């Protein structure tokens, strides 16, 4: 029989531990976010629908993005036991320089749309964390503005090749003059993908005030206050702003981009050059043989070709094909530090985060980006300790099994149509 007694007031007092109230709403909001998904939830609540969907959405049925995220979830880790890892080293050397973490901030277009601090918040947070920041050709802060926000850190520049080649050449020269050390030459955007959320929302750049946007703005006055009381929202590196994203991309990009363009940019650019948007083994090997410094396996966050290859699934095969001495990076679908650990274990030298950073930005500006980085850092360190590894160099393919849901159909002779 259970023995009962009158509660002891002294024991009750010992149990009553009240947290000190936090009166700073932003800090309280960000402290409550324990995962990137939590930041996404906050971002959705605080950002107008058209701006949030522009960030959150992908092309057509959004299968490429869904599959990329699912691929990271379909990972089985294999921890070692009795291998103490009381401290872990998350630093890495990438493209001739250091990074305190095995990820950097990916290029994102029109970033001040999400939150008015935009690229300045991203560059400042990257500087504080000791990781690279990448500025997009379609960014809303100038090359020089990013340099001012991150004067001593590592800045990278993402380049689109325009119909007017001189625009691309001049941007390349400006980035070099500003001390950017790596160029991401992007090859997966000859034309714009069909981003249906934007079309359904009537989204344009800059955003237009309509009855729908005004109604949607009522519960989000802070976003509109920032939008209407800060400098005009426009591309910092391009002179043309106005229209849908697809219209702007189709007007600016050139579908005839080729290896000849890569050769010209290679002659102009004095630093490291990586090709972003690689999606098969053959192109990976050809680019290695062409003498570039590395590649980024990416389907553009699922925002271009829907049903594109899953970069994380492609990674092991590419690593085997190009060898250990060639830089292979990966993006698309990363939402957890464990995703980054799995990618490194399977051969990635480095990873890039796009939406994860933007969710933090929308949730709380610069402080929100800091929170994104801290969440991922904590998840990386915890995952490494649980695996029993003390440094990234100790991660091996044997630590990870990729569980597959999408298995290619093997055709037999009888399946073929005989003509």
Secondary structure, DSSP 8 states (H G I E B T S, - for coil): --------HHHHHHH---------HHHHHHHT--SHHHHHHHHHHHS-HHHHHHHH--STT-HHHHHHHHHHHSEEE---SS---SS-B--EEETTEEESSSEEE---TTGGGTSTTHHHHHHHHHHHHT--EEE-TT-SS-HHHHHHHTSSS-EEEEE--BSSHHHHHHHHHHHHHTT--EEEEE-S-SS----HHHHHHT--BS----HHHHHHHTT-HHHHHHHHHSS----SS-S---B-HHHHHHHHB-TT--HHHHHHHHHH--SEEEEEEE-SHHHHHHHHHHT-SEEEE--GGGTSSTT---HHHHHHHHHHHH-TTSEEEE-SS--SHHHHHHHHHTT-SEEEESHHHHHHHHHHHHHHHHHHHHHHHHHHHHHHHHHT-SBGGG--GGGEEE--S-------GGGS---
